[in-house]
Amino acid sequence: MKVLRALVLGTGLLMLTACQRQSALAPAGEEAARVALLSWILFAGAAVIFAVVLVALGFAIAGPERIRRWLRAEAAIRLWGIAFPAVTLAVLLGYGLWLMRETVANPRQPEMRVEVTGEQFWWRVTYDGPAGKPVAEANEIRIPVGVEVEFVLRSADVIHSFWVPSLGGKLDMIPGRTNRMWLKAERPGIYRGQCAEYCGTAHAQMALEIVAMPQPEFDAWLAAADSPPAPAGEAVERGAALFLASGCGACHAVRGTPAAGAIGPDLSRMGGRRFLAAATVPNTTENLARFIVEPAALKPGSLMPPFAILSGEERQAIANYLASLK
């Protein structure tokens, strides 16, 4: 009964993984499809082997004496305890290497390049913009559908790991080293990723989103980086003035303004992102205002100091300004 209960629980958990946006069993790219195929083969093989072990266990406990004698013989132990596992694992390793050969050993010229730097606890993103001018973003990556993208992965502090399950495997980001991986989204969508290497107190709150969009939409989005919107409306203009007067530009950059900080995330298009705090908190003006006064409450481990000196009206004005940056 306990074994049956464990089987039902395990099957239920496995099915739930496929219902999430962040699932290796819901591939949307070539590499992710290979990973998913290999995963299903491993799951099926493990289920068959588990069933065989259960049958053998039943015969060993309550089977005929002749079969029980054979199961405990030295030849059976060598066959099923040594030879069978060695052959099975060798076959799976060989098939896995063959299946992932294009990922592991197929250097190619990328159609597009995005640099991603892991920091505690957020993602610094840089694109090759128009005329080769770099375009800085943070915590959200946009790519064109059907284009193979090379991700240049680095770390600014400790070991992180870049993983977007629906698009491909994961790769570590190691201080002092540059790693590269290639991903391609086969259809439009929003694909959630996660740091997959424990990197400190807020590791679980270090997520990101990859937004795959048609090529014309992506080109327009990237080109718009050269023409940031000017503050429109009295409330937004006041928020822009307070943003600069409060010293926010010492850590954050907003293109087209005197704010040119490089310590924290680039906020040039803060209002166009779906989430705050590395894809963990919905991007609303209320949450923006709260983050300004108590960042550690929304993002444990945040290095941003609390701006409790600002009044509620001032915090809301800055939040309105940031929400207007799209």
FENJOHU-V847190 format. One line per field, one symbol per residue. ss: DSSP state (h for helix, s for strand, l for the rest). A space follows every 50 residues. Layout:
ss = ???
//
This chain:
ss = lhhhhhhhhhhhhhhhhllllllllllllhhhhhhhhhhhhhhhhhhhhh hhhhhhhhhhhhllhhhhhhhllhhhhhhhhhhhhhhhhhhhhhhhhhhl hhhhlllllllssssssssllssssssslhhhlssssslsssssllllss sssssllllsssslllllllssslllllssssslllllssssssslllll llhhhlssssssslhhhhhhhhhhhhlllllllhhhhhhhhhhhhllhhh llsllllllslllllllllhhhllssllllssllhhhhhhhhhlhhhhll lllllllllllhhhhhhhhhhhhhll
//
